[in-house]
Amino acid sequence: MGSQMNRRRFLLYSSTALGASIFLKACGGSAPTDSSSSSSTSSTSGGGGGDTIKVGILHSLSGTMAISETTVVDAEKLAIAEINAAGGVLGKQIEFVEEDGASDWPKFAEKATKLIDQDKVATVFGCWTSASRKAVKPVFESKNHMLWYPVQYEGQECSKNIFYTGAAPNQQIEPAVDWLLENKGKKFFLVGSDYVFPRTANTIIKEQLKAKGGETVGEDYLPLGNNEVTPIIAKIKQALPDGGVIFNSLNGDSNTAFFKQLQGAGMGPDKYPVMSVSVAEEEVRQIGKEFLKGHYAAWNYFQTVESPANEKWVKDFKAKYGDDRVTNDPMEAAYIMVYLWKQAVEKAKTTELEAVRAAAIGQTFDAPEGKVTMNGNHHISKTVRIGQIRDDGLFDIVSSTDGPIDPVPWNQFVPETKGYACDWSDPAKGEKYKTS
């Protein structure tokens, strides 16, 4: 396994997140200023003292997840640069402190603690995998601090201390399964990385297939960062000798080996269409579009979305980072979360955390994906889109909802959470309450 993470420590963090059940991913520019203090931060201060407002950026800049997370950092830095150029927040410039989680979940928790206690940041923008988010969640909750998390994930969580700007399962996974059942077949083989997001996502998919007449013919996992995909491809071929749907929740650079060997085995998208939920434009660019052409992905945003807001964002991003760069869904969710935080601070007229938390609910933004709204459950309403990879490595949008879909963090296919919801705008409801 890559970086400083070994399999035993990785599984420890995954199994801790899963608990007794699996129903408990996801998470360039100028050099950051990294000033610090040895004193402990107040959980209510929000890091707004002095001439600047300090924020944390916490992603994997090295290790197996760097293929995806470094681009998210670029998007966050672009938003910060734009906000600063327009006058900042509350008349102050945003100063960021950047830390490398190094694809190592204990390190994420260590760096989150540093950002809060030592650097005294007002908020943290960070994580990709659910394993990293689960590792830092107790830190933010015990210190009553604030994390903004930009990646689609498995749901089954609703924290007071986290704002989720990626998709909940009903805004990505479930619509993807519905589209596949209608357009590509009833038999599914599920493949994913061996941690909380893919395992929980596949639990949801299996329940959904049961309810809608589909069939799970196989399920297999690969340790994150592992490239030994040949046995999985052999299992897929055995379970689906005449072809069928492959639902892919592999993360990081394991996808490179998977798609290359899938093509090498003669398993093309005509008979073995792959639907991915963690492969977007940047991953296509790095893996090689010749290995992915014709396959599919489900997201809320693609670079090919036609809107004035997206046209401007793509132009601005390329102007800053280069014409060869692409935009994608997690980058867009990371970009917009910085603006949603800014708007919440301006509404609250302070960086004090409880005030910002309350002010964030109801915030809207004309995002590149379309209008988004922060709900009381700390997730945002988002448009759902299915894309097919084309010759140039971008996506043809083959399906799209008419408008934003409201998020449902507690899954309604899984028996244990059916009938539950979350609402932090109502103290009597909070993290989890029965709707009927």
C-alpha positions in Angstrom: 0.0 0.0 0.0 1.2 3.5 -0.8 2.6 6.2 1.4 2.7 5.7 5.2 -0.4 3.6 5.4 -0.3 -0.1 5.9 -3.2 -2.5 5.4 -3.7 -3.3 9.1 -3.9 0.4 10.1 -6.1 1.1 7.1 -8.6 -1.7 8.0 -8.6 -0.5 11.6 -9.9 2.9 10.6 -12.4 1.4 8.1 -13.7 -1.1 10.6 -14.0 1.5 13.3 -16.1 3.5 11.0 -18.3 0.6 10.1 -18.7 -0.7 13.6 -20.9 -3.8 14.0 -22.7 -2.9 10.8 -21.5 -1.5 7.5 -24.1 1.2 7.5 -22.4 3.8 9.3 -15.8 8.5 0.4 -16.4 9.7 -0.3 -12.7 13.5 1.1 -0.3 24.8 -8.2 -1.2 27.8 -6.5 1.0 30.0 -4.3 2.7 28.8 -1.2 0.6 28.9 2.0 1.5 31.0 5.0 1.9 28.7 8.0 1.9 30.8 11.1 1.1 29.0 14.4 0.6 29.4 18.1 1.2 26.9 20.9 -1.9 27.8 22.8 -5.2 25.9 22.5 -8.0 27.3 20.4 -11.4 28.2 21.6 -14.2 26.1 20.0 -16.2 29.2 19.5 -13.6 31.7 18.3 -13.5 30.6 14.7 -10.0 31.9 14.0 -11.1 35.4 12.9 -8.7 37.6 14.9 -6.0 39.8 13.4 -5.8 41.2 9.9 -6.6 38.0 8.2 -9.1 35.1 8.5 -7.1 31.8 8.6 -8.5 28.6 7.1 -7.2 25.1 6.8 -6.8 23.0 3.7 -6.3 19.3 4.5 -6.0 16.8 1.6 -3.7 14.1 0.3 -0.9 15.8 -1.6 1.0 12.5 -1.6 0.2 8.8 -1.6 -2.4 6.8 -3.6 -5.1 9.5 -3.3 -3.0 12.4 -4.6 -4.2 11.5 -8.1 -7.6 13.0 -7.1 -7.0 15.3 -4.1 -4.4 17.6 -5.5 -6.8 19.0 -8.0 -9.4 19.7 -5.3 -6.8 21.8 -3.5 -6.3 23.8 -6.7 -10.0 24.5 -6.9 -10.1 25.6 -3.2 -7.1 27.9 -3.8 -8.8 29.4 -6.8 -11.9 30.3 -4.8 -9.8 31.8 -2.1 -7.8 33.9 -4.6 -11.0 35.1 -6.2 -12.5 36.1 -2.9 -9.4 37.9 -1.8 -9.2 39.8 -5.1 -12.8 40.9 -4.5 -12.1 42.3 -1.1 -12.0 39.2 1.1 -14.4 38.3 3.9 -15.6 40.9 6.4 -12.9 43.2 5.0 -10.1 40.7 5.7 -8.0 38.5 3.4 -8.3 34.8 3.7 -5.0 33.1 4.7 -4.7 29.4 4.2 -2.6 26.8 6.1 -2.1 23.7 3.9 -1.5 20.3 5.3 -0.9 16.9 3.6 -2.9 14.0 4.9 -0.6 11.8 2.8 -3.4 9.2 2.1 -2.9 8.1 5.7 -6.0 8.3 8.0 -4.3 8.7 11.4 -2.3 11.6 9.8 -5.5 13.3 8.8 -6.6 13.3 12.4 -3.2 14.6 13.5 -3.2 17.4 11.0 -6.8 18.3 11.8 -5.9 18.7 15.4 -2.9 20.9 14.5 -5.0 23.1 12.3 -7.6 23.7 15.1 -5.3 23.9 18.1 -2.1 25.3 16.8 -3.0 27.3 13.7 -6.4 28.4 15.1 -8.2 28.3 11.8 -11.7 29.5 11.3 -12.7 26.4 9.4 -11.1 23.5 7.5 -11.8 22.5 3.9 -10.7 18.9 3.5 -10.7 15.1 3.0 -11.7 12.9 0.1 -12.1 9.3 1.3 -14.7 8.5 3.9 -11.9 6.8 5.8 -10.2 10.1 6.2 -13.4 11.9 7.0 -14.3 9.2 9.7 -10.8 9.7 11.1 -11.2 13.5 11.6 -14.9 13.5 12.5 -14.2 12.9 16.2 -11.7 15.7 16.2 -14.1 18.2 14.8 -16.9 17.0 17.1 -14.9 16.9 20.3 -13.6 20.4 19.6 -16.9 21.6 18.3 -15.2 22.9 15.2 -16.1 22.9 11.5 -15.2 20.8 8.4 -16.4 21.4 4.8 -16.2 18.1 2.9 -16.4 18.2 -0.9 -16.8 14.6 -2.2 -19.8 12.4 -2.9 -20.0 9.7 -0.2 -22.0 6.8 1.2 -24.3 8.9 3.5 -25.4 7.2 6.7 -24.0 10.2 8.6 -25.1 13.7 9.5 -22.7 15.6 11.7 -23.4 19.0 13.3 -19.7 19.8 12.7 -19.5 18.9 9.0 -21.0 20.5 5.9 -21.2 18.1 2.9 -21.1 19.6 -0.5 -20.7 16.4 -2.5 -23.6 14.0 -3.3 -25.5 11.9 -0.9 -26.4 8.4 -2.3 -29.8 9.5 -3.5 -28.0 12.2 -5.6 -25.5 9.9 -7.3 -25.5 6.1 -6.5 -29.2 5.4 -6.5 -30.0 7.4 -9.8 -27.0 5.6 -11.4 -28.5 2.2 -10.5 -31.9 3.2 -11.8 -30.4 4.4 -15.1 -28.4 1.2 -15.5 -31.5 -1.0 -14.8 -33.4 0.9 -17.4 -30.7 1.1 -20.1 -28.0 -1.5 -19.5 -29.3 -4.7 -17.8 -30.3 -6.3 -14.6 -27.1 -8.2 -13.6 -24.5 -6.3 -11.6 -21.0 -7.1 -10.5 -19.8 -4.7 -7.7 -16.2 -3.8 -7.4 -14.7 -1.3 -5.0 -11.8 -0.3 -2.8 -11.7 -2.0 0.6 -13.0 0.7 3.0 -16.2 2.3 4.2 -17.4 4.2 1.2 -17.5 1.3 -1.4 -18.7 -1.3 1.2 -21.6 0.9 2.3 -22.4 2.1 -1.2 -22.6 -1.6 -2.3 -24.9 -2.4 0.6 -27.2 0.3 -0.6 -27.0 -0.9 -4.2 -27.8 -4.5 -3.2 -30.8 -3.4 -1.3 -31.9 -1.2 -4.2 -31.5 -4.1 -6.7 -33.6 -6.4 -4.5 -36.3 -3.8 -4.4 -36.2 -3.1 -8.2 -35.7 -6.5 -9.8 -32.0 -6.4 -10.4 -29.4 -9.1 -9.4 -26.0 -8.8 -7.7 -24.0 -11.6 -9.3 -20.7 -10.8 -7.6 -18.9 -8.4 -5.3 -15.2 -7.9 -4.7 -12.8 -5.4 -3.1 -9.2 -4.3 -3.5 -7.1 -2.7 -0.8 -6.7 1.0 -1.5 -3.6 1.6 -3.5 -3.4 -2.1 -4.6 -3.1 -2.7 -8.4 -3.6 -6.5 -8.4 -6.8 -6.4 -10.4 -6.4 -9.6 -12.5 -8.3 -11.9 -10.0 -11.2 -9.5 -9.9 -11.4 -9.3 -13.7 -11.4 -13.1 -13.8 -14.3 -13.2 -11.3 -16.3 -10.7 -13.3 -15.8 -12.7 -16.5 -16.9 -15.9 -14.7 -20.0 -14.3 -13.1 -21.0 -12.4 -16.3 -19.8 -14.7 -19.2 -22.3 -13.0 -21.6 -21.6 -9.5 -20.3 -23.3 -7.3 -17.8 -23.0 -4.2 -15.6 -19.9 -3.4 -13.6 -20.5 -0.9 -10.8 -17.2 0.6 -9.9 -16.3 2.3 -6.6 -12.6 1.9 -6.7 -10.7 5.0 -5.6 -7.3 6.4 -6.4 -4.8 4.9 -8.7 -6.2 1.4 -8.5 -8.5 2.6 -11.3 -5.6 2.8 -13.7 -4.8 -0.9 -13.5 -8.4 -1.8 -13.5 -9.4 -0.1 -16.7 -6.2 -1.0 -18.6 -6.5 -4.7 -17.7 -10.3 -4.7 -18.4 -9.6 -3.5 -21.9 -6.7 -6.0 -22.2 -9.1 -8.8 -21.4 -11.3 -7.7 -24.3 -14.1 -6.6 -21.9 -15.2 -3.4 -23.6 -18.1 -1.1 -22.8 -20.4 -2.7 -25.4 -20.7 -5.9 -23.3 -19.3 -4.8 -19.9 -20.3 -1.2 -19.3 -18.6 0.2 -16.2 -20.5 2.8 -14.1 -18.0 4.7 -11.9 -18.7 7.0 -9.0 -15.1 8.0 -8.2 -13.8 8.5 -11.8 -14.1 12.0 -13.3 -12.4 14.1 -15.9 -9.1 14.3 -14.0 -8.9 10.6 -13.4 -9.7 10.0 -17.1 -6.9 12.4 -18.1 -4.4 10.6 -15.9 -5.5 7.0 -16.6 -5.7 7.6 -20.4 -8.9 8.3 -22.2 -8.2 5.4 -24.6 -8.9 3.0 -21.8 -12.1 4.6 -20.6 -13.9 5.7 -23.8 -17.5 4.4 -23.8 -17.8 3.8 -20.1 -19.9 5.9 -17.7 -19.9 7.9 -14.5 -22.5 9.4 -12.3 -21.9 12.9 -10.9 -23.7 16.2 -10.3 -21.2 18.2 -12.4 -19.3 17.6 -15.7 -17.0 20.0 -17.5 -19.4 19.8 -20.4 -22.4 21.3 -18.4 -23.7 24.2 -20.5 -24.3 27.3 -18.4 -22.7 30.8 -18.2 -21.5 30.0 -14.6 -19.7 26.9 -15.8 -18.3 28.5 -18.9 -16.7 31.3 -16.7 -15.4 28.8 -14.1 -13.7 26.5 -16.6 -12.2 29.6 -18.3 -10.9 31.0 -15.0 -9.6 27.6 -13.9 -7.7 27.1 -17.1 -6.3 30.6 -17.0 -4.8 30.0 -13.6 -3.6 26.4 -14.0 -3.2 25.8 -17.7 -5.2 25.0 -20.8 -4.4 21.3 -20.5 -6.2 21.0 -17.2 -9.8 19.8 -16.7 -12.5 20.5 -14.1 -14.6 17.8 -12.4 -17.3 17.2 -9.8 -15.2 17.1 -6.6 -13.2 20.1 -7.7 -16.5 22.0 -8.3 -17.9 21.0 -5.0 -14.7 22.1 -3.3 -14.8 25.4 -5.1 -18.4 26.2 -4.2 -18.0 25.2 -0.5 -15.4 28.0 0.0 -18.0 30.4 -1.3 -20.8 29.0 0.8 -18.6 29.3 3.9 -17.8 33.0 2.9 -21.5 33.8 2.5 -22.3 32.2 5.9 -19.6 34.3 7.6 -20.8 37.5 5.9 -24.4 36.7 7.0 -23.3 36.0 10.5 -21.0 39.0 10.5 -18.5 37.0 12.5 -16.3 33.8 12.2 -17.7 32.6 15.5 -18.5 29.0 14.8 -22.1 28.6 16.1 -23.2 31.8 14.3 -21.6 30.6 11.0 -23.2 27.2 11.4 -26.6 28.7 11.7 -26.0 31.2 8.9 -24.8 28.4 6.5 -28.3 26.8 6.4 -30.3 28.2 3.5 -27.3 29.6 1.6 -27.6 29.4 -2.2 -25.0 29.7 -4.9 -25.1 29.9 -8.6 -22.6 27.1 -9.1 -21.1 25.7 -12.3 -23.4 22.7 -11.9 -26.5 24.9 -11.4 -28.1 26.5 -8.4 -27.3 24.7 -5.1 -28.9 25.2 -1.6 -27.5 24.2 1.8 -30.2 22.3 3.6 -30.9 21.9 7.3 -29.2 18.5 7.2 -25.9 20.2 6.2 -26.0 18.7 2.7 -26.8 20.6 -0.5 -29.5 20.1 -3.2 -27.9 19.1 -6.4 -28.7 18.2 -10.0 -28.0 14.5 -10.9 -26.2 13.7 -14.2 -25.0 10.5 -16.0 -22.1 11.0 -18.4 -20.4 8.8 -21.0 -16.7 9.2 -21.7 -15.9 10.3 -25.2 -12.9 10.5 -27.4 -11.5 13.7 -25.9 -11.7 12.4 -22.3 -14.7 14.6 -21.4 -18.3 13.4 -20.9 -21.4 13.4 -23.0 -24.2 14.0 -20.6 -26.7 11.2 -21.4 -29.1 11.8 -18.5 -29.9 14.7 -16.2 -32.6 15.6 -13.7 -34.7 18.6 -14.5 -33.3 20.5 -11.4 -31.7 20.0 -8.0 -32.6 16.9 -5.9 -32.8 17.3 -2.2 -30.2 15.3 -0.2 -31.2 12.3 1.9 -28.3 11.4 4.2 -30.0 8.4 6.0 -30.6 5.8 3.3 -34.2 4.8 2.5 -33.3 1.4 1.0 -31.3 0.1 4.0 -33.8 -1.3 6.6 -31.8 0.1 9.6 -32.1 3.7 8.4 -35.4 3.7 6.4 -37.7 6.4 7.8 -35.0 8.5 9.4 -33.9 12.0 8.5 -31.6 14.8 9.9 -32.3 18.5 10.5 -29.8 20.7 12.3 -32.0 23.7 11.9 -34.4 22.2 14.5 -32.7 21.3 17.8 -35.4 18.8 18.6 -34.5 16.8 15.4 -30.7 17.1 14.9 -28.6 14.2 13.7 -31.3 11.5 13.4 -35.0 11.5 13.9 -37.9 9.3 12.8 -40.0 10.9 10.2 -43.1 8.9 11.0 
